Amino acid sequence: MGRLLISIAIALLAGVWSVAFGYLSLTIQDWNEAISLLIIGSISFIGLIYWIRVVYQSRDLLSNTGHLQAAINALAPNIESITFNGDNKVVWSTHPNAYPTLTEFTRKLLNRVADPAAADKLKEMIDKRQRGELLFHGGGNGLGVDHKWFLFSLYPFEKNSFVSILRDVTAHFDPYYQLRQQFNQLQTFVDRAPFGIFYSSKQGIILGVNSTLCQWLELPRDEIIGRPVSDLIKDAESYRGMVRVFNKAGPSFKALLFKPDEDTQTKNRPSILCRLDNVTGLTGAELIQDSSYLDAAIPAVMVNQYGDITSCNPAFTTMLGELNPRGKFQDLVISSHRADVTERLKKSFDQRTMISPFEVRFEGDRLQTTAYPSKTMAKGGTAEIMLQFIDISEQKRLQGQFIQSQKMQAVGQLAGGIAHDFNNLLTAMIGYCDLLLQRYLPNDPSYNDVVQVKQNANRAANLVRQLLAFSRQQTLQPKVVNITDNLGELSSLLRRLIGAGIDLKMVHARDLWFVKADVGQLEQVIINLVVNARDAMKAGGTLTLRTSNVHYTKQQRYGHDVIPKGDYIAIDVIDTGTGIAPEHLDYIFEPFFSTKEVGEGTGLGLSTVYGIVKQTGGFVQVESSVGQGTTFKILLPRYVGSLEIEASKADHNIQDLTGGGRILLVEDEDAVRMFSARALREKGYTVLEANNGEAALNMVTKGEKFDVLITDVVMPKMDGPTLNKKVRDIYPDAKTIFISGYTEDTFRKNLDDDADIHFLPKPYTLKDLASKVKEVLTLE
């Protein structure tokens, strides 16, 4: 459209010029005038052409400049680039206002560097304007992990100026660290094997060896790796399927070779993997009856081709416990695995297939092992195989614990996300109810209707708080408390809850230790357990609350939890009700799981108990027998320190909620922002609205003044904490109120300890919002 308008203007100008030139040509009196007119016309035409060219070039230049700025803005989230002139001043930057001078840039950059040597090198590059690149790391948890990696580049140019580029390259290092960790774990496992292992290339060069073989050979690992296998093996003989190899230094070994299938070999895989058992001093015939395995610490058993156990070592008998290691080996295996184990043994006797370890689960499902079969041997015409076992019961338990932990974490994250979204909706609902209630008198029928809507919204907010409790994302206010005193104050309420048909007994330990917990949340735990116990005793019964001091001299294992040794306060809630079926015990703490009839419960009671106790640092144990009752045991860590009870902060009941000042309100949820802005305006404030962090930052950079910044925490593109930091770069004394459906604990750790930062959780009412703003504005 712009080019069309310019073309029309040029055409009009050319037409006017042509008419004027033609008119002047008709008035010529002599040749001198004609020549002058021709010269003037030529100069004017050339000037017109040059002007047209300049116009088009300037438009192209502006267009290219716009594309360049767009490209810079696209790179800014991933790359920091700054240009300094010879006077150490910023002349261009992808992050304006972040580094006003070279001194400030250098200080902030060096704060990111964890290695002092790298920091010195970085400073030298900047001071001397040295062209080059430097890779460094910083941050982490203080234990050498969770580092961030950065690549710094410096490019000097004329007059002592230079360009610096900083890139976050952490993502490129994650696969390397994962691979290195897996390699170290595998190397540790192989090194601890009770037999020697080495593997070699197709050319017979040793590529790796374990610590056991290094000790047997009395050679360090570095002197073995890279040498030909022939340097270590003097001779070899075969005896009834066994291969015996001899080391030049004296010891001899029984060898078991594993060769990968030809179609799966690659240049990066070893050609031979060899397991060696030290059989120094045995003759060839003795290899069949090799009794070294009888004294070995690793469990082992001899099985013939018919599946009969011919012999076993004491370690195998000890491992089986009550099981009798006689008869058929398959009879020791749980029924669901017998067919698979039989097939595996059959393949192990087949000389044409590669022997592979396989998993064996013994009767009772208590013991889980990995079986390592050795090459077959002949005894009296009957083939035999030796199976050696590694107990993996603990590994399987840890795997189950990890899976359960991941499951609960995933459910917790889902619950926290749902709670965040619902808090936004409930904030708008409760807020607009408050605005409507200001219009009606209490005797108006519509007033009661709005009150009902608000009450039900508050009930929904209570469910959301329970979800946050389960996901451990609620804000706790722990204090040093005496459990005995708190239960005493709660007893009257509990008696009203359970009714007259249930007998309540409270047994308190003497000199009960103190704990540090949120009193309100702890009472919620007790109430939820008591209500569940009441519902399990519809025909009446006895409910007992018992407290005691517990000392563990060593760590305890309960289900998927490992309880560290130490002192704990135990709260037992014991009922004589219907009990919990065994198949339900693994699910009782999951949200919305309930065995009650529809409409009798939400399924969030025990989820809330689990979340609160876990967030407090405690543990929940449950024992139940169908028809006899259930016992819930709450373990809370003993508080060691000053026994001074912490005083609660005085509740500032602000009566006058009106005020004055400018509020910058940033909220991506339209309904929440509209309610909050309207509520504040009605209280006398001037409100500037922004629907995202970038829009708010743009307003601030253009010079908009404000007294308080109110911003949501979670927003697309730029979140609340990031916006706060950028605003603080411009207005260091700015006061900030964070609002969020999540809790203060989830983001406060990412902020500096600043008294000018406050928090208002969603859902909040009109009074909550106005009180918080008034409180913040009145703070010095």
ZAMARGU-4260 file (C-alpha; in steps of 0.2 Angstrom, whole numbers, plus 5000, padded with zeros to 4 digits):
<rodrens>
0) 5000/5000/5000 | 5015/5012/5004 | 5023/5009/4988 | 5007/5012/4978 | 5004/5029/4987
5) 5022/5034/4983 | 5020/5029/4965 | 5004/5040/4963 | 5013/5055/4971 | 5028/5053/4959
10) 5016/5052/4944 | 5007/5068/4950 | 5023/5077/4953 | 5030/5072/4935 | 5013/5077/4927
15) 5014/5094/4936 | 5032/5096/4931 | 5028/5092/4912 | 5014/5104/4911 | 5025/5118/4918
20) 5039/5114/4907 | 5028/5114/4892 | 5020/5130/4896 | 5037/5138/4899 | 5043/5132/4882
25) 5029/5141/4873 | 5035/5158/4880 | 5053/5156/4874 | 5059/5172/4865 | 5077/5167/4860
30) 5089/5153/4860 | 5097/5158/4876 | 5081/5156/4885 | 5078/5139/4877 | 5095/5133/4882
35) 5092/5139/4900 | 5075/5130/4901 | 5083/5114/4894 | 5097/5115/4907 | 5084/5118/4921
40) 5073/5104/4915 | 5087/5092/4914 | 5093/5096/4932 | 5075/5094/4939 | 5073/5077/4930
45) 5089/5070/4937 | 5085/5077/4954 | 5068/5069/4953 | 5075/5052/4948 | 5088/5053/4962
50) 5075/5057/4975 | 5064/5042/4969 | 5080/5031/4972 | 5083/5038/4989 | 5065/5035/4995
55) 5065/5017/4989 | 5082/5014/4997 | 5077/5021/5014 | 5061/5010/5014 | 5072/4995/5011
60) 5084/5000/5024 | 5069/5002/5037 | 5062/4985/5032 | 5079/4977/5034 | 5081/4985/5051
65) 5064/4979/5057 | 5069/4961/5051 | 5086/4963/5061 | 5077/4969/5077 | 5064/4954/5075
70) 5079/4942/5074 | 5087/4949/5089 | 5071/4948/5099 | 5070/4930/5094 | 5087/4926/5100
75) 5086/4936/5117 | 5078/4921/5127 | 5093/4910/5123 | 5108/4921/5120 | 5114/4937/5129
80) 5124/4948/5117 | 5131/4965/5122 | 5142/4977/5113 | 5154/4989/5123 | 5163/5004/5116
85) 5181/5010/5120 | 5174/5020/5135 | 5166/5003/5143 | 5148/5009/5139 | 5135/4998/5132
90) 5131/5004/5114 | 5119/4989/5110 | 5112/4974/5120 | 5099/4960/5118 | 5094/4964/5136
95) 5092/4983/5139 | 5094/4989/5156 | 5102/4973/5162 | 5120/4979/5162 | 5122/4998/5162
100) 5141/4997/5162 | 5155/4985/5159 | 5159/4985/5177 | 5141/4979/5182 | 5142/4966/5167
105) 5158/4959/5173 | 5152/4958/5191 | 5136/4948/5187 | 5145/4937/5175 | 5159/4932/5187
110) 5145/4928/5200 | 5139/4914/5189 | 5156/4906/5188 | 5160/4891/5200 | 5178/4888/5196
115) 5190/4902/5202 | 5202/4898/5188 | 5189/4900/5175 | 5183/4917/5183 | 5201/4923/5182
120) 5203/4918/5164 | 5186/4926/5160 | 5191/4943/5168 | 5208/4943/5159 | 5198/4940/5142
125) 5187/4955/5146 | 5201/4967/5153 | 5213/4963/5138 | 5199/4962/5125 | 5206/4944/5120
130) 5196/4936/5106 | 5191/4918/5111 | 5178/4907/5119 | 5177/4900/5137 | 5166/4886/5143
135) 5162/4887/5162 | 5149/4881/5174 | 5140/4888/5189 | 5126/4886/5201 | 5121/4868/5207
140) 5116/4861/5224 | 5133/4862/5232 | 5137/4844/5229 | 5144/4845/5212 | 5128/4842/5202
145) 5114/4852/5194 | 5127/4864/5186 | 5123/4876/5173 | 5135/4877/5158 | 5138/4893/5149
150) 5149/4897/5133 | 5156/4914/5133 | 5163/4922/5117 | 5172/4938/5115 | 5175/4947/5098
155) 5185/4964/5099 | 5185/4977/5085 | 5190/4994/5081 | 5194/5007/5095 | 5195/4995/5109
160) 5177/4990/5107 | 5171/4972/5108 | 5155/4961/5107 | 5152/4948/5120 | 5140/4933/5118
165) 5134/4922/5132 | 5125/4905/5128 | 5117/4893/5140 | 5123/4876/5134 | 5117/4865/5149
170) 5105/4854/5138 | 5120/4848/5128 | 5128/4841/5143 | 5114/4831/5151 | 5115/4816/5139
175) 5134/4815/5144 | 5131/4815/5162 | 5117/4802/5161 | 5129/4791/5151 | 5143/4793/5163
180) 5132/4789/5178 | 5126/4773/5170 | 5144/4768/5165 | 5150/4771/5183 | 5136/4760/5190
185) 5139/4746/5178 | 5158/4747/5181 | 5155/4746/5200 | 5143/4731/5198 | 5156/4722/5187
190) 5171/4726/5198 | 5162/4718/5213 | 5159/4702/5204 | 5167/4687/5213 | 5174/4681/5197
195) 5186/4688/5184 | 5180/4697/5168 | 5188/4704/5153 | 5182/4708/5135 | 5192/4710/5120
200) 5191/4716/5102 | 5190/4705/5086 | 5209/4708/5085 | 5212/4700/5102 | 5216/4717/5111
205) 5209/4718/5129 | 5197/4732/5130 | 5191/4731/5148 | 5194/4721/5164 | 5186/4720/5181
210) 5195/4723/5198 | 5194/4705/5203 | 5204/4699/5188 | 5217/4713/5191 | 5219/4707/5209
215) 5222/4689/5204 | 5234/4694/5190 | 5243/4707/5202 | 5243/4720/5188 | 5235/4737/5188
220) 5220/4740/5176 | 5230/4752/5165 | 5244/4739/5162 | 5231/4726/5156 | 5220/4736/5145
225) 5227/4738/5127 | 5237/4722/5128 | 5234/4707/5117 | 5225/4692/5126 | 5240/4681/5121
230) 5251/4691/5133 | 5241/4685/5148 | 5237/4667/5142 | 5251/4654/5140 | 5241/4639/5135
235) 5223/4632/5135 | 5216/4614/5135 | 5198/4608/5133 | 5190/4595/5144 | 5172/4589/5141
240) 5166/4606/5136 | 5176/4616/5149 | 5190/4627/5143 | 5205/4629/5155 | 5217/4644/5153
245) 5234/4647/5161 | 5241/4663/5166 | 5260/4665/5163 | 5263/4671/5181 | 5256/4655/5188
250) 5237/4656/5192 | 5225/4646/5181 | 5207/4649/5177 | 5191/4641/5171 | 5185/4651/5157
255) 5167/4654/5150 | 5167/4663/5134 | 5152/4673/5127 | 5152/4677/5108 | 5139/4689/5101
260) 5129/4683/5086 | 5138/4687/5070 | 5123/4697/5063 | 5123/4709/5079 | 5141/4712/5079
265) 5147/4730/5076 | 5164/4738/5076 | 5160/4746/5093 | 5155/4729/5102 | 5168/4717/5109
270) 5171/4701/5100 | 5173/4691/5116 | 5167/4692/5134 | 5176/4680/5145 | 5172/4675/5163
275) 5186/4667/5173 | 5185/4657/5189 | 5201/4654/5198 | 5204/4635/5198 | 5223/4635/5202
280) 5229/4618/5207 | 5215/4607/5200 | 5218/4594/5186 | 5207/4592/5171 | 5196/4578/5178
285) 5193/4588/5194 | 5185/4602/5184 | 5169/4592/5183 | 5169/4590/5202 | 5176/4608/5205
290) 5172/4610/5223 | 5178/4628/5223 | 5160/4634/5221 | 5155/4625/5237 | 5165/4637/5248
295) 5160/4652/5238 | 5150/4666/5246 | 5139/4667/5230 | 5124/4654/5230 | 5127/4640/5217
300) 5118/4624/5212 | 5121/4610/5200 | 5106/4605/5189 | 5107/4590/5176 | 5098/4590/5159
305) 5082/4582/5167 | 5080/4597/5179 | 5086/4587/5195 | 5097/4596/5208 | 5113/4585/5210
310) 5122/4597/5222 | 5122/4614/5229 | 5133/4625/5241 | 5129/4631/5258 | 5126/4648/5252
315) 5112/4642/5241 | 5104/4633/5256 | 5105/4648/5267 | 5098/4659/5253 | 5082/4647/5251
320) 5079/4647/5270 | 5064/4635/5273 | 5064/4629/5255 | 5072/4611/5253 | 5085/4611/5239
325) 5081/4594/5233 | 5072/4586/5219 | 5067/4596/5204 | 5074/4613/5202 | 5058/4620/5194
330) 5049/4615/5210 | 5058/4628/5220 | 5052/4642/5208 | 5035/4650/5209 | 5022/4642/5198
335) 5019/4657/5187 | 5038/4657/5182 | 5041/4638/5180 | 5038/4637/5162 | 5049/4651/5158
340) 5063/4644/5169 | 5062/4627/5161 | 5063/4634/5144 | 5079/4645/5149 | 5087/4629/5156
345) 5084/4620/5140 | 5092/4634/5130 | 5107/4634/5142 | 5110/4615/5139 | 5110/4619/5120
350) 5128/4621/5115 | 5123/4631/5099 | 5115/4646/5108 | 5123/4659/5119 | 5121/4657/5138
355) 5111/4672/5145 | 5107/4676/5163 | 5088/4675/5168 | 5077/4680/5182 | 5072/4667/5195
360) 5058/4670/5208 | 5057/4656/5222 | 5042/4650/5230 | 5034/4662/5242 | 5038/4677/5230
365) 5050/4683/5244 | 5066/4679/5236 | 5070/4686/5218 | 5087/4682/5210 | 5096/4683/5194
370) 5103/4666/5188 | 5120/4665/5179 | 5122/4648/5170 | 5139/4641/5167 | 5144/4630/5152
375) 5137/4612/5153 | 5148/4598/5159 | 5146/4579/5157 | 5145/4567/5172 | 5142/4549/5169
380) 5134/4553/5152 | 5122/4566/5159 | 5125/4584/5156 | 5125/4596/5170 | 5125/4615/5172
385) 5130/4626/5186 | 5118/4640/5191 | 5125/4655/5202 | 5113/4667/5209 | 5113/4686/5213
390) 5100/4691/5226 | 5090/4706/5218 | 5076/4706/5230 | 5082/4723/5237 | 5084/4730/5219
395) 5066/4724/5215 | 5060/4732/5231 | 5068/4749/5227 | 5061/4748/5209 | 5044/4746/5216
400) 5047/4760/5228 | 5053/4771/5214 | 5038/4767/5203 | 5026/4771/5218 | 5036/4787/5221
405) 5034/4792/5203 | 5016/4788/5203 | 5012/4798/5218 | 5023/4812/5212 | 5014/4812/5195
410) 4997/4812/5204 | 5003/4826/5215 | 5008/4836/5200 | 4991/4833/5192 | 4982/4838/5208
415) 4993/4854/5210 | 4989/4859/5192 | 4970/4856/5194 | 4971/4866/5210 | 4979/4880/5202
420) 4966/4881/5188 | 4952/4880/5200 | 4959/4893/5211 | 4958/4905/5196 | 4940/4901/5193
425) 4935/4902/5211 | 4944/4919/5213 | 4933/4926/5199 | 4917/4918/5206 | 4920/4923/5224
430) 4926/4940/5219 | 4910/4944/5208 | 4899/4937/5222 | 4907/4951/5234 | 4904/4964/5221
435) 4886/4959/5219 | 4883/4958/5238 | 4888/4976/5239 | 4872/4980/5228 | 4859/4971/5239
440) 4853/4973/5257 | 4852/4958/5268 | 4833/4957/5267 | 4834/4957/5248 | 4830/4939/5240
445) 4844/4941/5228 | 4856/4943/5243 | 4853/4926/5249 | 4855/4918/5232 | 4872/4926/5230
450) 4877/4921/5248 | 4873/4903/5243 | 4884/4904/5227 | 4898/4911/5237 | 4896/4898/5251
455) 4897/4884/5238 | 4912/4892/5230 | 4921/4892/5247 | 4917/4874/5249 | 4925/4871/5232
460) 4940/4881/5238 | 4941/4869/5253 | 4942/4854/5241 | 4956/4863/5232 | 4966/4866/5248
465) 4964/4847/5251 | 4972/4844/5234 | 4986/4856/5238 | 4989/4847/5254 | 4990/4830/5245
470) 5002/4837/5232 | 5012/4845/5246 | 5010/4863/5238 | 5002/4871/5252 | 5009/4885/5264
475) 5013/4878/5281 | 5016/4889/5296 | 5025/4877/5308 | 5027/4881/5327 | 5034/4872/5342
480) 5019/4863/5349 | 5015/4851/5363 | 5004/4837/5355 | 4996/4833/5372 | 4989/4851/5374
485) 4982/4851/5357 | 4973/4835/5358 | 4966/4840/5374 | 4959/4856/5366 | 4952/4846/5352
490) 4944/4832/5362 | 4927/4841/5364 | 4926/4844/5346 | 4930/4825/5342 | 4917/4819/5355
495) 4904/4829/5345 | 4910/4822/5329 | 4909/4804/5333 | 4892/4804/5342 | 4886/4795/5357
500) 4887/4777/5351 | 4906/4778/5351 | 4917/4778/5366 | 4932/4790/5364 | 4948/4786/5374
505) 4963/4797/5375 | 4980/4789/5382 | 4994/4802/5383 | 5012/4798/5386 | 5021/4806/5400
510) 5034/4819/5396 | 5030/4819/5378 | 5042/4827/5366 | 5039/4843/5357 | 5036/4844/5338
515) 5037/4858/5325 | 5021/4858/5315 | 5007/4868/5308 | 4994/4867/5322 | 4979/4870/5310
520) 4985/4856/5298 | 4989/4844/5312 | 4971/4846/5319 | 4965/4843/5301 | 4975/4826/5301
525) 4967/4821/5317 | 4949/4826/5312 | 4950/4817/5295 | 4957/4801/5304 | 4943/4802/5317
530) 4929/4804/5304 | 4935/4789/5294 | 4936/4779/5310 | 4918/4785/5315 | 4911/4780/5297
535) 4919/4762/5300 | 4910/4760/5316 | 4892/4763/5311 | 4886/4750/5325 | 4897/4758/5338
540) 4913/4754/5345 | 4929/4761/5354 | 4940/4775/5346 | 4957/4777/5355 | 4970/4791/5353
545) 4986/4787/5360 | 5003/4797/5360 | 5020/4790/5364 | 5039/4794/5362 | 5047/4782/5349
550) 5066/4780/5347 | 5073/4771/5332 | 5092/4765/5334 | 5092/4761/5316 | 5082/4765/5301
555) 5066/4756/5299 | 5057/4750/5283 | 5039/4752/5281 | 5031/4748/5264 | 5039/4760/5252
560) 5046/4771/5265 | 5062/4771/5274 | 5061/4779/5291 | 5078/4786/5297 | 5084/4782/5314
565) 5081/4795/5327 | 5067/4802/5339 | 5049/4803/5334 | 5032/4807/5342 | 5019/4794/5338
570) 5000/4797/5337 | 4990/4781/5335 | 4972/4782/5330 | 4964/4765/5334 | 4946/4760/5329
575) 4936/4744/5331 | 4927/4745/5315 | 4925/4735/5299 | 4944/4737/5294 | 4951/4739/5276
580) 4952/4725/5264 | 4971/4720/5259 | 4968/4724/5241 | 4963/4742/5245 | 4978/4746/5257
585) 4989/4751/5242 | 4977/4764/5236 | 4969/4772/5251 | 4981/4788/5250 | 4977/4791/5232
590) 4965/4806/5228 | 4947/4802/5226 | 4949/4783/5230 | 4935/4779/5242 | 4926/4763/5248
595) 4912/4773/5255 | 4895/4774/5246 | 4892/4787/5233 | 4889/4804/5242 | 4897/4799/5258
600) 4914/4806/5255 | 4926/4814/5242 | 4940/4802/5244 | 4952/4816/5249 | 4952/4814/5268
605) 4967/4801/5268 | 4975/4810/5254 | 4975/4826/5264 | 4983/4816/5279 | 4996/4809/5268
610) 5001/4826/5261 | 5001/4836/5277 | 5011/4823/5286 | 5024/4821/5272 | 5026/4840/5270
615) 5029/4841/5289 | 5043/4828/5287 | 5034/4813/5295 | 5027/4796/5290 | 5010/4787/5290
620) 5008/4769/5294 | 4992/4759/5293 | 4988/4741/5300 | 4971/4734/5297 | 4961/4718/5299
625) 4944/4715/5291 | 4931/4714/5304 | 4943/4719/5319 | 4948/4737/5315 | 4961/4749/5309
630) 4976/4758/5317 | 4984/4773/5309 | 5001/4778/5316 | 5007/4796/5313 | 5026/4798/5316
635) 5032/4816/5317 | 5051/4820/5320 | 5055/4826/5337 | 5059/4845/5338 | 5077/4848/5345
640) 5080/4866/5350 | 5073/4880/5359 | 5057/4875/5368 | 5051/4893/5367 | 5033/4892/5359
645) 5033/4904/5344 | 5020/4918/5346 | 5008/4920/5332 | 5008/4936/5323 | 4994/4948/5327
650) 4979/4948/5315 | 4979/4966/5308 | 4960/4969/5306 | 4960/4984/5294 | 4943/4992/5295
655) 4945/5006/5282 | 4949/4997/5265 | 4949/5013/5255 | 4965/5021/5249 | 4974/5030/5235
660) 4988/5026/5224 | 4993/5018/5207 | 4992/5000/5205 | 5000/4990/5191 | 4989/4974/5190
665) 4996/4960/5179 | 4985/4944/5177 | 4983/4933/5161 | 4966/4927/5167 | 4954/4940/5161
670) 4940/4936/5174 | 4952/4937/5188 | 4960/4953/5182 | 4943/4962/5178 | 4937/4958/5195
675) 4953/4963/5204 | 4954/4980/5194 | 4936/4984/5197 | 4937/4980/5216 | 4952/4991/5218
680) 4945/5006/5208 | 4930/5005/5219 | 4941/5007/5234 | 4949/5023/5227 | 4965/5016/5218
685) 4970/5020/5200 | 4973/5003/5192 | 4984/5000/5176 | 4980/4983/5168 | 4991/4971/5159
690) 4987/4954/5153 | 5005/4947/5153 | 5022/4951/5159 | 5029/4958/5143 | 5015/4971/5141
695) 5018/4976/5159 | 5036/4978/5157 | 5033/4988/5141 | 5022/5000/5151 | 5036/5002/5164
700) 5050/5005/5152 | 5039/5019/5144 | 5039/5028/5161 | 5023/5023/5169 | 5023/5026/5188
705) 5015/5015/5201 | 5015/5012/5220 | 5012/4993/5220 | 5015/4979/5207 | 5002/4965/5209
710) 5007/4951/5197 | 5002/4933/5195 | 5016/4920/5197 | 5012/4908/5182 | 5010/4917/5166
715) 5015/4913/5148 | 5031/4920/5140 | 5036/4929/5156 | 5032/4924/5173 | 5029/4934/5188
720) 5046/4932/5197 | 5055/4936/5180 | 5044/4952/5178 | 5048/4957/5196 | 5067/4956/5193
725) 5066/4966/5177 | 5055/4979/5185 | 5067/4980/5200 | 5081/4984/5188 | 5071/5000/5183
730) 5063/5004/5200 | 5074/4996/5214 | 5062/5001/5228 | 5046/4994/5220 | 5034/4985/5231
735) 5027/4968/5224 | 5012/4957/5229 | 5012/4940/5221 | 4995/4932/5218 | 4994/4913/5213
740) 4984/4897/5214 | 5000/4889/5219 | 5008/4892/5236 | 5021/4904/5242 | 5033/4890/5245
745) 5034/4885/5227 | 5042/4901/5221 | 5048/4910/5236 | 5064/4900/5236 | 5068/4908/5219
750) 5067/4925/5226 | 5079/4936/5236 | 5075/4938/5254 | 5066/4955/5251 | 5053/4963/5263
755) 5045/4972/5249 | 5039/4956/5241 | 5022/4950/5248 | 5010/4935/5244 | 4991/4934/5242
760) 4985/4916/5238 | 4970/4912/5227 | 4956/4911/5229 | 4955/4928/5238 | 4940/4939/5242
765) 4937/4958/5239 | 4941/4961/5257 | 4957/4950/5256 | 4964/4960/5241 | 4960/4977/5248
770) 4967/4973/5265 | 4983/4966/5257 | 4985/4982/5246 | 4982/4993/5261 | 4994/4984/5272
775) 5008/4985/5259 | 5005/5003/5255 | 5006/5008/5274 | 5022/4998/5277 | 5038/5009/5277
</rodrens>
